[in-house]
């Protein structure tokens, strides 16, 4: 384990950006790594190089992984030797031939590249002349589809989503996030990679979310305050933890599946006396991803809370898109600055609909708004 200051981080990102520029002329750069400090650094290095990061999920199988790389026309995918050795069986030959191993390449960076990176990091306004692409990242949907959809999120999408969420939940600047969600997950990208960089809160990374012992060690050693987790993950983590292991936790944001009252009760019992809070929310990759959160002062079980500031949420009949009444189930439509501009593959039918002059994204998810 180790730590980085913002100055160290910027220096390394500026140097690595020169390496990236020397390796590809393509706009998209693949990143295939778990939750690590170096993964976040690569995202920023890619921006400085004038490229767009494509976050790859190595667990999806050979066919899907190759499809994702081909759709985004990747000729450079950055990973690390120690990680690759653990997942080599999941990586097809079509992907292996495009890999650059960061740990090997860093030792070969030339002195001129290092010097240029140093100057760039010290005087960024003068020497970083990169034209930033409006797209901040390409992520991929998961779910029941045979092949995932490529979702480009803009810088505006990501920043507005964080702004909207922070209008519901205050995060202390002294907070430490525990990050084990992979950055190919939209929450892992927006909240656990980008939020710390633009707010100054700290983040502690641990790469293997299935190793609960390692996650607990990271939690105890860093005294992290904030955790993002599914209810199932939280249940398994608490099953392995001693009560004191959760002493530093102030906030858990739960999503992706329903938060059962038993899990909420167990968490509150384990953290009794620490003023800890578990809140439920709802997100979707195409919405960068946070759509709604339970406010800190109003918790309601079996609810995903209120739409974040800046989003307009409608519940409509999925057949004719007419608005439904309070307490009547329908499909969620979402409009606002954190909603993506459209899928990368233009052969996919448009996911948008216009109602009374406003464009809404059709989430496909069902629910209702209470009284």
Phi, psi and omega in degrees: 000157179193171181235159175231139167277166178296326178294315177299317181300313182296319179299310181297319180297320180294319179293313182295331178299325178293322177296315180299315180299328181283346187259341182207148172258357182285156180285325183264139176234125179280141174234122182232084181210155177279193180290102181218156174302320183291335177293314177297321178299320179295325178300312181291321177299323179295318176299314182298329178281357180081021183249175178242124179286138174245114185270118187258137177263110184281356185265001191274352182102157186302312185297313184290320180297317178296319178301315181297318180292321180289319181299323181265008174055048181279128169246356178224121177234121185264133177214195179223148186301312184297324177288313182302320180300331181279336186241015188305326180292340181268358186251117179287162181300326181298333178271318183304326182290346181255003187282142167241125181269109187303317183299327180282320184287327183301322181291345181257006181295133184288159178299317177302321178297317181296318181294318179296318178299320179299313181296318180298318183289330180279327183229064187298324182294332180273323193245352173260098185256016184299137170275112184284127177293141178302331179281129181268332184192153168246120175246169180236140177289156169238177178132210189273351181295149178297314178238142180289162176257140179275121185249107173277125174252136179273166174301321178298317178305309186294314183292318178295325179294317177295318178300316180295320179293320182287348172282345177258321183239123174279131175248124178293140179297334179278000183294157172235122175274142170260119185247113171234352176292131180296147184287355171281352174273135187299325176292319178298326180284303188291309189275322188259350175251311187273317181308312179300326183290325186260357178244334182096357175292154181274156175221136177249123183260141169221129199278341188244099183291347179271352177262091186293332176297316178294319180298316178295320177300316179296319179298314182290319184289327182262348184054046181297147184257329189238133180231137172250124185203155169284156177303321180298316179297315181298320179299316181290325178293316180293329179295332180266343188272150166273156182307320182292339181297334183261011189299328184275347188287123178256328188213130169241126173257121186252137180202182176080339176204166184294137176274111181283145183301328180296321180291318178299316180295318179297317179298314181295327177290317182291333184250018181304134180091356182252004182055037181277156184219136171245126182235151182254144178217179181220136179213166179210140187309317183294348181248016164077016354246350192290127175252316183212156178214148169287128177298153182303325186263002181219090179264132178226120181292149183062029176225144175262016169087215184244150176300139180293160181300138179097346180258139173254120184245126177244146171246122188229161171295123185292347180274314185239002176062024174276144181300145177257168182279165173304136180075359178264130183287143176200190180264140178284132168245141184229136176226142178155175186288350178264002179274132186298161183278348182140159183291152181295322180276108185284000176279347178283137178303145180300133178270011186251156174219146179257127177231120180051045175081001180244139181271128179241146172270131179273107185286332186081355181267144183254147177180189177213160175258131184277183185289000000 
